[in-house]
Amino acid sequence: MGALALPKQGLVYLDANSIIYAVELIEPYQTILRPLWEGARTGVLSVATSDLTLLEILVKPLKIGNKGLEADCRALLDSPDVRLISISHAVLEHAASLRATTSVKTPDAIHAATALIAGCELFVTNDSAFKKIPGLPVALLSEIILSP
């Protein structure tokens, strides 16, 4: 298994799946993401995600009625280690453009537009659809697992 190539500093965007891996301690993703979280705790890196992530990560705990998991999800997004970025008019305009040119799904377009507008140095995901987005510096976790 390889390692996540992190920037020396700057903003790293995590999509909803990456946040879920951290909250639910899902391996091997949790291990791959650990250096990123350590960088965020020391202030070397900043972790960012869209407000949309709140909706996406709460679905499972609400559906199964797991109050503890729901609280863990909320706690991570409310922590000083994570910067939540609002879904602004500019994000929606850019997301519409991305959907028109790449045919990515609406939530993916919102995540990508948010990261691009925020100037993120890296976009961490496990969804290969994000590789279609021009200018988005994607790190695909499944590829890291398969690399030596």
N, CA, C and O atoms as a GROMACS GRO file, in nm:
protein
  592
    1MET      N    1   0.084  -0.118   0.000
    1MET     CA    2   0.000   0.000   0.000
    1MET      C    3   0.089   0.124   0.000
    1MET      O    4   0.187   0.132   0.074
    2GLY      N    5   0.052   0.219  -0.084
    2GLY     CA    6   0.128   0.343  -0.093
    2GLY      C    7   0.085   0.443   0.014
    2GLY      O    8   0.014   0.409   0.109
    3ALA      N    9   0.131   0.565  -0.004
    3ALA     CA   10   0.099   0.673   0.090
    3ALA      C   11   0.034   0.788   0.014
    3ALA      O   12   0.060   0.808  -0.104
    4LEU      N   13  -0.049   0.861   0.083
    4LEU     CA   14  -0.112   0.980   0.027
    4LEU      C   15  -0.006   1.088   0.014
    4LEU      O   16   0.056   1.128   0.112
    5ALA      N   17   0.014   1.137  -0.109
    5ALA     CA   18   0.111   1.243  -0.133
    5ALA      C   19   0.046   1.378  -0.098
    5ALA      O   20  -0.035   1.430  -0.174
    6LEU      N   21   0.084   1.430   0.015
    6LEU     CA   22   0.025   1.554   0.065
    6LEU      C   23   0.108   1.675   0.024
    6LEU      O   24   0.230   1.665   0.011
    7PRO      N   25   0.043   1.788   0.003
    7PRO     CA   26   0.120   1.911  -0.019
    7PRO      C   27   0.191   1.950   0.111
    7PRO      O   28   0.152   1.908   0.219
    8LYS      N   29   0.296   2.029   0.099
    8LYS     CA   30   0.369   2.073   0.219
    8LYS      C   31   0.284   2.163   0.308
    8LYS      O   32   0.301   2.167   0.429
    9GLN      N   33   0.192   2.235   0.245
    9GLN     CA   34   0.099   2.322   0.318
    9GLN      C   35  -0.020   2.348   0.229
    9GLN      O   36  -0.021   2.312   0.112
   10GLY      N   37  -0.121   2.412   0.285
   10GLY     CA   38  -0.236   2.450   0.206
   10GLY      C   39  -0.362   2.375   0.243
   10GLY      O   40  -0.369   2.306   0.345
   11LEU      N   41  -0.461   2.390   0.157
   11LEU     CA   42  -0.594   2.337   0.180
   11LEU      C   43  -0.611   2.205   0.106
   11LEU      O   44  -0.585   2.195  -0.014
   12VAL      N   45  -0.656   2.102   0.179
   12VAL     CA   46  -0.684   1.970   0.122
   12VAL      C   47  -0.833   1.943   0.138
   12VAL      O   48  -0.887   1.949   0.248
   13TYR      N   49  -0.897   1.914   0.026
   13TYR     CA   50  -1.041   1.892   0.026
   13TYR      C   51  -1.070   1.744   0.041
   13TYR      O   52  -1.009   1.660  -0.025
   14LEU      N   53  -1.164   1.711   0.130
   14LEU     CA   54  -1.212   1.574   0.145
   14LEU      C   55  -1.358   1.567   0.102
   14LEU      O   56  -1.440   1.646   0.147
   15ASP      N   57  -1.388   1.472   0.014
   15ASP     CA   58  -1.528   1.453  -0.020
   15ASP      C   59  -1.597   1.375   0.091
   15ASP      O   60  -1.532   1.335   0.188
   16ALA      N   61  -1.726   1.353   0.078
   16ALA     CA   62  -1.803   1.290   0.186
   16ALA      C   63  -1.752   1.151   0.221
   16ALA      O   64  -1.745   1.115   0.339
   17ASN      N   65  -1.715   1.070   0.120
   17ASN     CA   66  -1.666   0.935   0.150
   17ASN      C   67  -1.541   0.940   0.237
   17ASN      O   68  -1.527   0.860   0.330
   18SER      N   69  -1.452   1.031   0.208
   18SER     CA   70  -1.328   1.043   0.287
   18SER      C   71  -1.358   1.082   0.431
   18SER      O   72  -1.291   1.037   0.524
   19ILE      N   73  -1.458   1.166   0.450
   19ILE     CA   74  -1.499   1.204   0.586
   19ILE      C   75  -1.560   1.082   0.657
   19ILE      O   76  -1.532   1.059   0.774
   20ILE      N   77  -1.642   1.007   0.586
   20ILE     CA   78  -1.703   0.887   0.644
   20ILE      C   79  -1.596   0.787   0.687
   20ILE      O   80  -1.606   0.728   0.794
   21TYR      N   81  -1.494   0.770   0.604
   21TYR     CA   82  -1.385   0.677   0.641
   21TYR      C   83  -1.320   0.720   0.773
   21TYR      O   84  -1.285   0.636   0.856
   22ALA      N   85  -1.305   0.850   0.790
   22ALA     CA   86  -1.242   0.901   0.914
   22ALA      C   87  -1.334   0.882   1.034
   22ALA      O   88  -1.289   0.840   1.140
   23VAL      N   89  -1.462   0.912   1.018
   23VAL     CA   90  -1.556   0.901   1.130
   23VAL      C   91  -1.576   0.755   1.171
   23VAL      O   92  -1.577   0.722   1.289
   24GLU      N   93  -1.594   0.668   1.070
   24GLU     CA   94  -1.625   0.528   1.098
   24GLU      C   95  -1.500   0.441   1.115
   24GLU      O   96  -1.510   0.320   1.135
   25LEU      N   97  -1.382   0.504   1.106
   25LEU     CA   98  -1.255   0.434   1.123
   25LEU      C   99  -1.241   0.315   1.028
   25LEU      O  100  -1.202   0.206   1.069
   26ILE      N  101  -1.274   0.338   0.902
   26ILE     CA  102  -1.274   0.233   0.801
   26ILE      C  103  -1.132   0.216   0.746
   26ILE      O  104  -1.070   0.311   0.698
   27GLU      N  105  -1.082   0.095   0.755
   27GLU     CA  106  -0.949   0.062   0.703
   27GLU      C  107  -0.962   0.007   0.561
   27GLU      O  108  -1.063  -0.052   0.526
   28PRO      N  109  -0.859   0.027   0.480
   28PRO     CA  110  -0.730   0.089   0.509
   28PRO      C  111  -0.729   0.240   0.493
   28PRO      O  112  -0.625   0.305   0.506
   29TYR      N  113  -0.847   0.297   0.465
   29TYR     CA  114  -0.854   0.441   0.437
   29TYR      C  115  -0.814   0.526   0.557
   29TYR      O  116  -0.746   0.627   0.542
   30GLN      N  117  -0.856   0.484   0.675
   30GLN     CA  118  -0.821   0.559   0.795
   30GLN      C  119  -0.670   0.572   0.808
   30GLN      O  120  -0.620   0.680   0.841
   31THR      N  121  -0.597   0.465   0.782
   31THR     CA  122  -0.451   0.467   0.790
   31THR      C  123  -0.392   0.560   0.685
   31THR      O  124  -0.299   0.636   0.713
   32ILE      N  125  -0.445   0.554   0.564
   32ILE     CA  126  -0.396   0.641   0.456
   32ILE      C  127  -0.419   0.787   0.490
   32ILE      O  128  -0.335   0.872   0.460
   33LEU      N  129  -0.532   0.818   0.552
   33LEU     CA  130  -0.568   0.957   0.583
   33LEU      C  131  -0.502   1.010   0.710
   33LEU      O  132  -0.501   1.131   0.732
   34ARG      N  133  -0.448   0.923   0.792
   34ARG     CA  134  -0.392   0.965   0.921
   34ARG      C  135  -0.291   1.080   0.908
   34ARG      O  136  -0.300   1.176   0.985
   35PRO      N  137  -0.194   1.076   0.815
   35PRO     CA  138  -0.100   1.188   0.804
   35PRO      C  139  -0.168   1.321   0.771
   35PRO      O  140  -0.122   1.427   0.814
   36LEU      N  141  -0.276   1.316   0.696
   36LEU     CA  142  -0.351   1.438   0.666
   36LEU      C  143  -0.412   1.496   0.793
   36LEU      O  144  -0.402   1.616   0.817
   37TRP      N  145  -0.475   1.412   0.874
   37TRP     CA  146  -0.535   1.460   0.998
   37TRP      C  147  -0.430   1.511   1.095
   37TRP      O  148  -0.453   1.608   1.167
   38GLU      N  149  -0.314   1.446   1.097
   38GLU     CA  150  -0.204   1.495   1.182
   38GLU      C  151  -0.157   1.632   1.135
   38GLU      O  152  -0.129   1.720   1.217
   39GLY      N  153  -0.147   1.650   1.004
   39GLY     CA  154  -0.110   1.780   0.948
   39GLY      C  155  -0.211   1.887   0.982
   39GLY      O  156  -0.175   2.002   1.007
   40ALA      N  157  -0.340   1.851   0.983
   40ALA     CA  158  -0.445   1.946   1.019
   40ALA      C  159  -0.436   1.984   1.166
   40ALA      O  160  -0.455   2.100   1.202
   41ARG      N  161  -0.408   1.886   1.252
   41ARG     CA  162  -0.401   1.913   1.396
   41ARG      C  163  -0.282   2.003   1.431
   41ARG      O  164  -0.288   2.081   1.526
   42THR      N  165  -0.174   1.991   1.354
   42THR     CA  166  -0.056   2.073   1.380
   42THR      C  167  -0.060   2.207   1.307
   42THR      O  168   0.026   2.292   1.329
   43GLY      N  169  -0.159   2.226   1.221
   43GLY     CA  170  -0.173   2.352   1.150
   43GLY      C  171  -0.092   2.362   1.023
   43GLY      O  172  -0.091   2.468   0.960
   44VAL      N  173  -0.023   2.256   0.984
   44VAL     CA  174   0.055   2.257   0.860
   44VAL      C  175  -0.038   2.253   0.739
   44VAL      O  176  -0.014   2.319   0.639
   45LEU      N  177  -0.146   2.175   0.751
   45LEU     CA  178  -0.245   2.163   0.645
   45LEU      C  179  -0.381   2.204   0.700
   45LEU      O  180  -0.403   2.205   0.821
   46SER      N  181  -0.470   2.236   0.610
   46SER     CA  182  -0.608   2.262   0.647
   46SER      C  183  -0.696   2.165   0.570
   46SER      O  184  -0.676   2.145   0.450
   47VAL      N  185  -0.792   2.105   0.638
   47VAL     CA  186  -0.888   2.016   0.575
   47VAL      C  187  -1.015   2.094   0.548
   47VAL      O  188  -1.065   2.165   0.635
   48ALA      N  189  -1.066   2.080   0.426
   48ALA     CA  190  -1.188   2.150   0.388
   48ALA      C  191  -1.286   2.053   0.325
   48ALA      O  192  -1.248   1.950   0.270
   49THR      N  193  -1.413   2.088   0.335
   49THR     CA  194  -1.519   2.016   0.267
   49THR      C  195  -1.638   2.109   0.253
   49THR      O  196  -1.644   2.213   0.319
   50SER      N  197  -1.731   2.073   0.169
   50SER     CA  198  -1.850   2.153   0.147
   50SER      C  199  -1.954   2.129   0.255
   50SER      O  200  -1.955   2.024   0.319
   51ASP      N  201  -2.040   2.227   0.275
   51ASP     CA  202  -2.156   2.208   0.362
   51ASP      C  203  -2.240   2.089   0.314
   51ASP      O  204  -2.308   2.025   0.395
   52LEU      N  205  -2.235   2.059   0.186
   52LEU     CA  206  -2.306   1.944   0.130
   52LEU      C  207  -2.266   1.814   0.200
   52LEU      O  208  -2.347   1.721   0.209
   53THR      N  209  -2.144   1.806   0.248
   53THR     CA  210  -2.095   1.686   0.316
   53THR      C  211  -2.180   1.654   0.438
   53THR      O  212  -2.202   1.537   0.469
   54LEU      N  213  -2.227   1.756   0.508
   54LEU     CA  214  -2.313   1.732   0.624
   54LEU      C  215  -2.434   1.649   0.584
   54LEU      O  216  -2.466   1.550   0.650
   55LEU      N  217  -2.502   1.688   0.479
   55LEU     CA  218  -2.616   1.612   0.430
   55LEU      C  219  -2.575   1.469   0.397
   55LEU      O  220  -2.641   1.374   0.439
   56GLU      N  221  -2.468   1.454   0.323
   56GLU     CA  222  -2.428   1.322   0.275
   56GLU      C  223  -2.387   1.227   0.388
   56GLU      O  224  -2.419   1.108   0.383
   57ILE      N  225  -2.317   1.277   0.487
   57ILE     CA  226  -2.268   1.186   0.591
   57ILE      C  227  -2.372   1.156   0.699
   57ILE      O  228  -2.356   1.061   0.775
   58LEU      N  229  -2.478   1.237   0.707
   58LEU     CA  230  -2.582   1.212   0.808
   58LEU      C  231  -2.688   1.111   0.764
   58LEU      O  232  -2.764   1.062   0.847
   59VAL      N  233  -2.694   1.080   0.636
   59VAL     CA  234  -2.799   0.992   0.585
   59VAL      C  235  -2.796   0.855   0.654
   59VAL      O  236  -2.898   0.810   0.704
   60LYS      N  237  -2.681   0.790   0.657
   60LYS     CA  238  -2.673   0.656   0.717
   60LYS      C  239  -2.709   0.657   0.866
   60LYS      O  240  -2.795   0.579   0.908
   61PRO      N  241  -2.646   0.743   0.948
   61PRO     CA  242  -2.682   0.739   1.090
   61PRO      C  243  -2.831   0.770   1.115
   61PRO      O  244  -2.892   0.711   1.204
   62LEU      N  245  -2.888   0.862   1.038
   62LEU     CA  246  -3.030   0.892   1.055
   62LEU      C  247  -3.119   0.776   1.010
   62LEU      O  248  -3.220   0.745   1.074
   63LYS      N  249  -3.079   0.712   0.901
   63LYS     CA  250  -3.157   0.600   0.848
   63LYS      C  251  -3.160   0.483   0.945
   63LYS      O  252  -3.264   0.418   0.962
   64ILE      N  253  -3.046   0.455   1.008
   64ILE     CA  254  -3.040   0.339   1.099
   64ILE      C  255  -3.065   0.378   1.245
   64ILE      O  256  -3.066   0.292   1.333
   65GLY      N  257  -3.084   0.507   1.268
   65GLY     CA  258  -3.113   0.553   1.404
   65GLY      C  259  -2.995   0.543   1.499
   65GLY      O  260  -3.013   0.521   1.619
   66ASN      N  261  -2.874   0.560   1.447
   66ASN     CA  262  -2.754   0.550   1.529
   66ASN      C  263  -2.714   0.690   1.577
   66ASN      O  264  -2.643   0.762   1.508
   67LYS      N  265  -2.760   0.727   1.695
   67LYS     CA  266  -2.734   0.861   1.751
   67LYS      C  267  -2.585   0.884   1.777
   67LYS      O  268  -2.536   0.995   1.761
   68GLY      N  269  -2.513   0.778   1.818
   68GLY     CA  270  -2.370   0.792   1.844
   68GLY      C  271  -2.293   0.825   1.717
   68GLY      O  272  -2.208   0.914   1.717
   69LEU      N  273  -2.323   0.755   1.607
   69LEU     CA  274  -2.258   0.782   1.479
   69LEU      C  275  -2.297   0.920   1.429
   69LEU      O  276  -2.213   0.992   1.375
   70GLU      N  277  -2.422   0.957   1.445
   70GLU     CA  278  -2.467   1.091   1.406
   70GLU      C  279  -2.387   1.197   1.481
   70GLU      O  280  -2.342   1.295   1.422
   71ALA      N  281  -2.370   1.178   1.610
   71ALA     CA  282  -2.294   1.273   1.692
   71ALA      C  283  -2.148   1.278   1.649
   71ALA      O  284  -2.088   1.386   1.645
   72ASP      N  285  -2.091   1.163   1.616
   72ASP     CA  286  -1.951   1.159   1.569
   72ASP      C  287  -1.935   1.234   1.438
   72ASP      O  288  -1.837   1.306   1.420
   73CYS      N  289  -2.031   1.218   1.348
   73CYS     CA  290  -2.026   1.290   1.220
   73CYS      C  291  -2.031   1.441   1.242
   73CYS      O  292  -1.953   1.516   1.184
   74ARG      N  293  -2.123   1.482   1.324
   74ARG     CA  294  -2.137   1.626   1.352
   74ARG      C  295  -2.011   1.680   1.422
   74ARG      O  296  -1.966   1.791   1.393
   75ALA      N  297  -1.958   1.602   1.515
   75ALA     CA  298  -1.839   1.646   1.590
   75ALA      C  299  -1.720   1.667   1.498
   75ALA      O  300  -1.646   1.764   1.514
   76LEU      N  301  -1.700   1.577   1.403
   76LEU     CA  302  -1.586   1.594   1.312
   76LEU      C  303  -1.601   1.719   1.228
   76LEU      O  304  -1.506   1.795   1.211
   77LEU      N  305  -1.721   1.740   1.174
   77LEU     CA  306  -1.741   1.858   1.090
   77LEU      C  307  -1.738   1.988   1.171
   77LEU      O  308  -1.707   2.094   1.116
   78ASP      N  309  -1.769   1.980   1.299
   78ASP     CA  310  -1.765   2.098   1.386
   78ASP      C  311  -1.628   2.120   1.449
   78ASP      O  312  -1.607   2.220   1.518
   79SER      N  313  -1.535   2.029   1.427
   79SER     CA  314  -1.403   2.038   1.490
   79SER      C  315  -1.319   2.149   1.426
   79SER      O  316  -1.344   2.187   1.312
   80PRO      N  317  -1.221   2.199   1.499
   80PRO     CA  318  -1.132   2.301   1.441
   80PRO      C  319  -1.043   2.245   1.330
   80PRO      O  320  -0.978   2.322   1.259
   81ASP      N  321  -1.041   2.113   1.314
   81ASP     CA  322  -0.959   2.051   1.210
   81ASP      C  323  -1.023   2.057   1.072
   81ASP      O  324  -0.957   2.027   0.972
   82VAL      N  325  -1.150   2.095   1.065
   82VAL     CA  326  -1.223   2.094   0.938
   82VAL      C  327  -1.283   2.232   0.910
   82VAL      O  328  -1.347   2.292   0.996
   83ARG      N  329  -1.260   2.279   0.789
   83ARG     CA  330  -1.318   2.406   0.744
   83ARG      C  331  -1.436   2.373   0.651
   83ARG      O  332  -1.416   2.319   0.542
   84LEU      N  333  -1.556   2.406   0.695
   84LEU     CA  334  -1.674   2.387   0.610
   84LEU      C  335  -1.690   2.507   0.518
   84LEU      O  336  -1.686   2.622   0.563
   85ILE      N  337  -1.708   2.480   0.391
   85ILE     CA  338  -1.722   2.586   0.292
   85ILE      C  339  -1.866   2.590   0.244
   85ILE      O  340  -1.921   2.488   0.202
   86SER      N  341  -1.927   2.706   0.251
   86SER     CA  342  -2.067   2.724   0.213
   86SER      C  343  -2.089   2.704   0.064
   86SER      O  344  -2.000   2.726  -0.018
   87ILE      N  345  -2.209   2.661   0.032
   87ILE     CA  346  -2.248   2.647  -0.109
   87ILE      C  347  -2.300   2.783  -0.155
   87ILE      O  348  -2.417   2.817  -0.136
   88SER      N  349  -2.213   2.858  -0.215
   88SER     CA  350  -2.245   2.994  -0.258
   88SER      C  351  -2.301   2.995  -0.400
   88SER      O  352  -2.301   2.893  -0.470
   89HIS      N  353  -2.348   3.111  -0.440
   89HIS     CA  354  -2.394   3.130  -0.577
   89HIS      C  355  -2.280   3.099  -0.675
   89HIS      O  356  -2.303   3.034  -0.777
   90ALA      N  357  -2.160   3.143  -0.645
   90ALA     CA  358  -2.045   3.118  -0.732
   90ALA      C  359  -2.016   2.968  -0.745
   90ALA      O  360  -1.983   2.920  -0.853
   91VAL      N  361  -2.029   2.895  -0.634
   91VAL     CA  362  -2.008   2.750  -0.637
   91VAL      C  363  -2.113   2.685  -0.727
   91VAL      O  364  -2.080   2.599  -0.809
   92LEU      N  365  -2.239   2.726  -0.713
   92LEU     CA  366  -2.345   2.667  -0.795
   92LEU      C  367  -2.327   2.699  -0.942
   92LEU      O  368  -2.351   2.614  -1.028
   93GLU      N  369  -2.285   2.821  -0.974
   93GLU     CA  370  -2.258   2.859  -1.114
   93GLU      C  371  -2.146   2.772  -1.172
   93GLU      O  372  -2.157   2.720  -1.284
   94HIS      N  373  -2.039   2.758  -1.095
   94HIS     CA  374  -1.925   2.677  -1.142
   94HIS      C  375  -1.966   2.530  -1.153
   94HIS      O  376  -1.925   2.461  -1.247
   95ALA      N  377  -2.044   2.481  -1.057
   95ALA     CA  378  -2.091   2.342  -1.061
   95ALA      C  379  -2.176   2.316  -1.184
   95ALA      O  380  -2.166   2.211  -1.246
   96ALA      N  381  -2.260   2.412  -1.220
   96ALA     CA  382  -2.343   2.397  -1.341
   96ALA      C  383  -2.255   2.386  -1.464
   96ALA      O  384  -2.281   2.304  -1.553
   97SER      N  385  -2.152   2.467  -1.469
   97SER     CA  386  -2.058   2.461  -1.581
   97SER      C  387  -1.987   2.326  -1.587
   97SER      O  388  -1.970   2.268  -1.694
   98LEU      N  389  -1.946   2.276  -1.471
   98LEU     CA  390  -1.879   2.145  -1.467
   98LEU      C  391  -1.974   2.033  -1.512
   98LEU      O  392  -1.932   1.943  -1.584
   99ARG      N  393  -2.098   2.040  -1.469
   99ARG     CA  394  -2.196   1.938  -1.513
   99ARG      C  395  -2.216   1.945  -1.663
   99ARG      O  396  -2.226   1.841  -1.730
  100ALA      N  397  -2.221   2.064  -1.717
  100ALA     CA  398  -2.244   2.081  -1.860
  100ALA      C  399  -2.128   2.029  -1.943
  100ALA      O  400  -2.147   1.978  -2.054
  101THR      N  401  -2.007   2.042  -1.891
  101THR     CA  402  -1.888   2.003  -1.970
  101THR      C  403  -1.834   1.864  -1.940
  101THR      O  404  -1.762   1.807  -2.022
  102THR      N  405  -1.868   1.809  -1.824
  102THR     CA  406  -1.811   1.678  -1.787
  102THR      C  407  -1.916   1.572  -1.755
  102THR      O  408  -1.882   1.454  -1.744
  103SER      N  409  -2.042   1.611  -1.741
  103SER     CA  410  -2.152   1.521  -1.709
  103SER      C  411  -2.139   1.454  -1.572
  103SER      O  412  -2.199   1.348  -1.550
  104VAL      N  413  -2.062   1.513  -1.480
  104VAL     CA  414  -2.057   1.457  -1.345
  104VAL      C  415  -2.190   1.484  -1.276
  104VAL      O  416  -2.264   1.574  -1.315
  105LYS      N  417  -2.220   1.406  -1.174
  105LYS     CA  418  -2.344   1.422  -1.099
  105LYS      C  419  -2.343   1.555  -1.023
  105LYS      O  420  -2.236   1.610  -0.994
  106THR      N  421  -2.461   1.605  -0.991
  106THR     CA  422  -2.473   1.733  -0.923
  106THR      C  423  -2.392   1.740  -0.793
  106THR      O  424  -2.318   1.837  -0.774
  107PRO      N  425  -2.404   1.642  -0.702
  107PRO     CA  426  -2.325   1.653  -0.579
  107PRO      C  427  -2.174   1.658  -0.607
  107PRO      O  428  -2.100   1.734  -0.544
  108ASP      N  429  -2.130   1.577  -0.703
  108ASP     CA  430  -1.986   1.577  -0.738
  108ASP      C  431  -1.945   1.711  -0.796
  108ASP      O  432  -1.836   1.761  -0.766
  109ALA      N  433  -2.030   1.769  -0.878
  109ALA     CA  434  -2.000   1.900  -0.936
  109ALA      C  435  -1.991   2.006  -0.827
  109ALA      O  436  -1.905   2.095  -0.834
  110ILE      N  437  -2.076   1.998  -0.725
  110ILE     CA  438  -2.071   2.094  -0.615
  110ILE      C  439  -1.941   2.077  -0.536
  110ILE      O  440  -1.875   2.175  -0.503
  111HIS      N  441  -1.904   1.953  -0.506
  111HIS     CA  442  -1.778   1.930  -0.435
  111HIS      C  443  -1.659   1.982  -0.517
  111HIS      O  444  -1.573   2.052  -0.463
  112ALA      N  445  -1.655   1.949  -0.644
  112ALA     CA  446  -1.543   1.991  -0.728
  112ALA      C  447  -1.536   2.144  -0.740
  112ALA      O  448  -1.429   2.203  -0.729
  113ALA      N  449  -1.650   2.206  -0.763
  113ALA     CA  450  -1.653   2.352  -0.775
  113ALA      C  451  -1.609   2.418  -0.646
  113ALA      O  452  -1.536   2.518  -0.648
  114THR      N  453  -1.652   2.364  -0.534
  114THR     CA  454  -1.613   2.418  -0.404
  114THR      C  455  -1.462   2.413  -0.388
  114THR      O  456  -1.399   2.511  -0.348
  115ALA      N  457  -1.404   2.298  -0.418
  115ALA     CA  458  -1.259   2.281  -0.405
  115ALA      C  459  -1.182   2.372  -0.500
  115ALA      O  460  -1.082   2.432  -0.461
  116LEU      N  461  -1.229   2.383  -0.623
  116LEU     CA  462  -1.160   2.468  -0.721
  116LEU      C  463  -1.167   2.615  -0.681
  116LEU      O  464  -1.066   2.685  -0.686
  117ILE      N  465  -1.283   2.662  -0.641
  117ILE     CA  466  -1.298   2.802  -0.602
  117ILE      C  467  -1.217   2.833  -0.477
  117ILE      O  468  -1.162   2.943  -0.464
  118ALA      N  469  -1.209   2.738  -0.384
  118ALA     CA  470  -1.132   2.758  -0.260
  118ALA      C  471  -0.982   2.748  -0.282
  118ALA      O  472  -0.904   2.782  -0.193
  119GLY      N  473  -0.940   2.702  -0.399
  119GLY     CA  474  -0.798   2.691  -0.428
  119GLY      C  475  -0.730   2.574  -0.358
  119GLY      O  476  -0.615   2.585  -0.316
  120CYS      N  477  -0.800   2.465  -0.344
  120CYS     CA  478  -0.744   2.348  -0.275
  120CYS      C  479  -0.625   2.291  -0.351
  120CYS      O  480  -0.626   2.281  -0.474
  121GLU      N  481  -0.525   2.253  -0.275
  121GLU     CA  482  -0.403   2.194  -0.330
  121GLU      C  483  -0.422   2.048  -0.367
  121GLU      O  484  -0.349   1.994  -0.451
  122LEU      N  485  -0.520   1.982  -0.306
  122LEU     CA  486  -0.543   1.840  -0.327
  122LEU      C  487  -0.689   1.810  -0.298
  122LEU      O  488  -0.749   1.870  -0.209
  123PHE      N  489  -0.745   1.718  -0.375
  123PHE     CA  490  -0.883   1.673  -0.359
  123PHE      C  491  -0.879   1.523  -0.335
  123PHE      O  492  -0.844   1.447  -0.426
  124VAL      N  493  -0.915   1.479  -0.214
  124VAL     CA  494  -0.904   1.338  -0.177
  124VAL      C  495  -1.042   1.274  -0.186
  124VAL      O  496  -1.140   1.323  -0.129
  125THR      N  497  -1.047   1.162  -0.259
  125THR     CA  498  -1.173   1.094  -0.285
  125THR      C  499  -1.149   0.947  -0.313
  125THR      O  500  -1.034   0.902  -0.321
  126ASN      N  501  -1.257   0.874  -0.328
  126ASN     CA  502  -1.248   0.736  -0.375
  126ASN      C  503  -1.339   0.719  -0.496
  126ASN      O  504  -1.377   0.607  -0.531
  127ASP      N  505  -1.374   0.830  -0.558
  127ASP     CA  506  -1.465   0.833  -0.672
  127ASP      C  507  -1.389   0.879  -0.796
  127ASP      O  508  -1.350   0.995  -0.807
  128SER      N  509  -1.368   0.786  -0.889
  128SER     CA  510  -1.288   0.818  -1.008
  128SER      C  511  -1.354   0.921  -1.099
  128SER      O  512  -1.287   0.976  -1.186
  129ALA      N  513  -1.483   0.949  -1.082
  129ALA     CA  514  -1.551   1.049  -1.164
  129ALA      C  515  -1.485   1.186  -1.152
  129ALA      O  516  -1.489   1.266  -1.245
  130PHE      N  517  -1.423   1.214  -1.038
  130PHE     CA  518  -1.360   1.344  -1.018
  130PHE      C  519  -1.238   1.364  -1.107
  130PHE      O  520  -1.194   1.478  -1.127
  131LYS      N  521  -1.183   1.257  -1.160
  131LYS     CA  522  -1.067   1.270  -1.250
  131LYS      C  523  -1.104   1.337  -1.382
  131LYS      O  524  -1.017   1.381  -1.456
  132LYS      N  525  -1.235   1.346  -1.411
  132LYS     CA  526  -1.282   1.412  -1.532
  132LYS      C  527  -1.276   1.564  -1.521
  132LYS      O  528  -1.287   1.634  -1.622
  133ILE      N  529  -1.260   1.616  -1.400
  133ILE     CA  530  -1.268   1.760  -1.377
  133ILE      C  531  -1.134   1.826  -1.409
  133ILE      O  532  -1.035   1.801  -1.341
  134PRO      N  533  -1.131   1.910  -1.511
  134PRO     CA  534  -1.006   1.978  -1.546
  134PRO      C  535  -0.955   2.066  -1.432
  134PRO      O  536  -1.031   2.142  -1.373
  135GLY      N  537  -0.826   2.056  -1.403
  135GLY     CA  538  -0.764   2.141  -1.303
  135GLY      C  539  -0.782   2.096  -1.160
  135GLY      O  540  -0.729   2.160  -1.069
  136LEU      N  541  -0.855   1.987  -1.138
  136LEU     CA  542  -0.878   1.938  -1.002
  136LEU      C  543  -0.768   1.836  -0.967
  136LEU      O  544  -0.759   1.731  -1.030
  137PRO      N  545  -0.685   1.867  -0.866
  137PRO     CA  546  -0.574   1.777  -0.830
  137PRO      C  547  -0.623   1.660  -0.744
  137PRO      O  548  -0.622   1.668  -0.621
  138VAL      N  549  -0.665   1.553  -0.809
  138VAL     CA  550  -0.732   1.440  -0.742
  138VAL      C  551  -0.633   1.336  -0.693
  138VAL      O  552  -0.540   1.296  -0.764
  139ALA      N  553  -0.655   1.292  -0.569
  139ALA     CA  554  -0.586   1.175  -0.513
  139ALA      C  555  -0.694   1.070  -0.491
  139ALA      O  556  -0.784   1.090  -0.410
  140LEU      N  557  -0.684   0.959  -0.563
  140LEU     CA  558  -0.784   0.852  -0.555
  140LEU      C  559  -0.734   0.747  -0.456
  140LEU      O  560  -0.632   0.682  -0.479
  141LEU      N  561  -0.808   0.730  -0.347
  141LEU     CA  562  -0.765   0.641  -0.239
  141LEU      C  563  -0.750   0.496  -0.286
  141LEU      O  564  -0.658   0.427  -0.242
  142SER      N  565  -0.836   0.450  -0.374
  142SER     CA  566  -0.825   0.312  -0.423
  142SER      C  567  -0.695   0.289  -0.498
  142SER      O  568  -0.640   0.179  -0.493
  143GLU      N  569  -0.644   0.390  -0.566
  143GLU     CA  570  -0.516   0.378  -0.637
  143GLU      C  571  -0.400   0.373  -0.538
  143GLU      O  572  -0.301   0.304  -0.562
  144ILE      N  573  -0.412   0.444  -0.427
  144ILE     CA  574  -0.308   0.445  -0.324
  144ILE      C  575  -0.299   0.307  -0.260
  144ILE      O  576  -0.189   0.258  -0.231
  145ILE      N  577  -0.412   0.244  -0.238
  145ILE     CA  578  -0.414   0.110  -0.180
  145ILE      C  579  -0.341   0.011  -0.270
  145ILE      O  580  -0.269  -0.076  -0.222
  146LEU      N  581  -0.360   0.026  -0.401
  146LEU     CA  582  -0.300  -0.068  -0.495
  146LEU      C  583  -0.155  -0.040  -0.527
  146LEU      O  584  -0.086  -0.127  -0.580
  147SER      N  585  -0.107   0.080  -0.496
  147SER     CA  586   0.033   0.113  -0.527
  147SER      C  587   0.128   0.053  -0.423
  147SER      O  588   0.093   0.034  -0.307
  148PRO      N  589   0.250   0.023  -0.469
  148PRO     CA  590   0.348  -0.038  -0.376
  148PRO      C  591   0.399   0.060  -0.270
  148PRO      O  592   0.481   0.023  -0.186
   0.00000   0.00000   0.00000
